[in-house]
């Protein structure tokens, strides 16, 4: 039997690179089979090198909020490319993008641009340690914050997919500085702080966990993190790499607190002269925006949508905290490609197009898919639970999870992974690309039009009927 083009490329890639991929979950390790090698992607569709077209619900793991290759984004990036690929010197677009972030999330009074979510969270932790002079870090089981040493303990995403407790190669002394708590367990959080509070630099949490499937915070859980950290002089780092600018204009924090973006005063009062006065005016505006909200984290991290598919991520917080970063302060962080002109162009173009109509559309599309999927599964007596956060959602199969719900990593691990595997392949055969792991979120885009949604429904009919027989 002759190989498909994807199979042949996978064989070649496995010789060239470990596991044939440059990021583990792409290898289909937990679902089995050969990953599709992609030729191109447009709107809601991806086409593989064998010419098969799939309705895409992976969305390049989050960035493709507008769909693939949005013409305006591509044109903006192409124009930027013609002006130069990288300068290693500041550009206007970096300030503009930082301002766009501040306007959407005013607690991020100042923003530092980096290239990946991993860098953003790694820097946020170093900053928290530098500011507090403490070493311990608290994270939650099942949350994924990138692959830096401190953050892989009981992590979500590919670490969960492979069923790993963490990563080899992390020195024990570094791993010992990370305390892992069960998600949504306020008592465990308070007990941990009662015992170690004076040594904890920060709690890092996904704004809404999306890397063990979607596991929303219980009402008040994020506020409890805020209270406990504040009471003990630790920082709260809210990781919105995945949820930021995707589940609402101001991310999951915006969704939960009800904050709606305002226009950042572009021109500061003309009678204010000097950097200090201008910064004070900026801070006053920012603090005025968030003062009454339920909770305001100290640091946010962003990625994915903010770069519109190009390598770009960011961290942001109050000017006091951010001022500890070099060159102003002693916490070092740098990047040859940080604030890259192509990436900032893609990010700015994407955020401009991520308007209210965009969020309304992705919410409606996600809602209709969730409803259809759940009804079809129920009609075939397949026990399941679907968790969601804005337009993000994921399905967990199995009687146990259907009964108890999924509100922690331990719950998520009780799902029926074999059923997801079968469902994943049946959907793929029916022309829909799902995430190749039951620990990942499903991503819809602004480009998922009625035809794409209809194709998803048809695939659901076929796939559910098929797995119901097994
Ligand atoms: N934080 C969260 C919440 C993420 O979902 C991810 C990536 N899935 C990261 C951090 C790491 O981002 P990157 O892959 O760009 O390093």
Boltz pocket constraint, residues with backbone or C-beta under 6 A from the ligand:
constraints:
  - pocket:
      binder: B
      contacts: [[A, 61], [A, 115], [A, 116], [A, 117], [A, 118], [A, 119], [A, 121], [A, 144], [A, 145], [A, 146], [A, 147], [A, 157], [A, 206], [A, 211], [A, 239], [A, 240], [A, 241], [A, 242], [A, 243], [A, 303], [A, 304], [A, 313]]
      max_distance: 6.0
